[in-house]
Amino acid sequence: MGTEGNPIFLSKLATRVKELRVKAGLTQEEVYNDTGVHVGRLETGRRDFSVSTLEKICDYFQISLVDFFKGIK
């Protein structure tokens, strides 16, 4: 995945991913070890990511895609 996405929207997605991780009391390394998703790269907001990656994140944090997007401010 590249950086072709909307930077403002990507920043919001990045913030949401970090919010979920921090709320769960997890480090980036712990999430990576459990999922194989390098959330550190996502949390910068500079990289676009796939729907399948987003699904992995939602499954990991046990939330729906709807709940993920509801949490975006």
C-alpha positions as CSV (number, residue, x, y, z in Angstrom):
1,M,0.0,0.0,0.0
2,G,1.2,3.5,-0.8
3,T,0.6,7.0,0.5
4,E,-2.0,7.9,-2.2
5,G,-4.9,8.3,0.3
6,N,-6.4,11.5,1.7
7,P,-3.9,12.6,4.4
8,I,-6.6,14.1,6.6
9,F,-8.7,10.8,6.6
10,L,-5.5,8.7,7.0
11,S,-4.7,10.8,10.1
12,K,-8.1,10.1,11.5
13,L,-7.7,6.4,10.9
14,A,-4.3,6.5,12.5
15,T,-5.6,8.2,15.5
16,R,-8.4,5.7,15.9
17,V,-6.0,2.7,15.7
18,K,-3.7,4.3,18.3
19,E,-6.7,5.1,20.5
20,L,-7.8,1.4,20.5
21,R,-4.3,0.2,21.2
22,V,-3.7,2.6,24.1
23,K,-7.1,2.0,25.6
24,A,-6.3,-1.8,25.6
25,G,-3.0,-1.1,27.3
26,L,-1.0,-2.6,24.5
27,T,2.3,-1.7,22.9
28,Q,2.8,-1.6,19.1
29,E,5.0,-4.7,19.5
30,E,2.3,-6.6,21.3
31,V,-0.2,-5.9,18.6
32,Y,2.3,-6.8,15.9
33,N,3.2,-10.1,17.6
34,D,-0.5,-11.0,18.0
35,T,-1.7,-9.9,14.5
36,G,1.2,-9.5,12.2
37,V,0.0,-5.9,11.6
38,H,2.7,-3.3,12.0
39,V,0.5,-0.7,13.7
40,G,3.4,1.6,14.1
41,R,3.3,2.2,10.4
42,L,-0.4,2.8,10.5
43,E,-0.3,5.1,13.5
44,T,1.9,7.6,11.6
45,G,-1.1,8.4,9.3
46,R,1.2,8.4,6.3
47,R,0.4,5.0,4.9
48,D,-2.8,3.9,3.4
49,F,-3.9,0.4,4.5
50,S,-6.2,-2.2,3.1
51,V,-9.7,-3.2,4.2
52,S,-8.3,-6.7,5.2
53,T,-5.9,-5.0,7.5
54,L,-8.7,-2.9,9.0
55,E,-10.7,-6.1,9.5
56,K,-7.8,-7.7,11.3
57,I,-7.5,-4.7,13.6
58,C,-11.3,-4.7,14.3
59,D,-11.3,-8.5,15.0
60,Y,-8.3,-8.1,17.3
61,F,-9.9,-5.3,19.3
62,Q,-13.3,-7.1,19.1
63,I,-15.2,-4.3,17.5
64,S,-17.2,-4.0,14.3
65,L,-16.2,-1.9,11.3
66,V,-19.2,0.3,12.2
67,D,-17.8,0.8,15.7
68,F,-14.4,1.6,14.4
69,F,-15.7,4.3,12.1
70,K,-18.1,5.6,14.8
71,G,-15.1,6.3,16.9
72,I,-13.5,8.6,14.4
73,K,-13.8,12.2,15.3
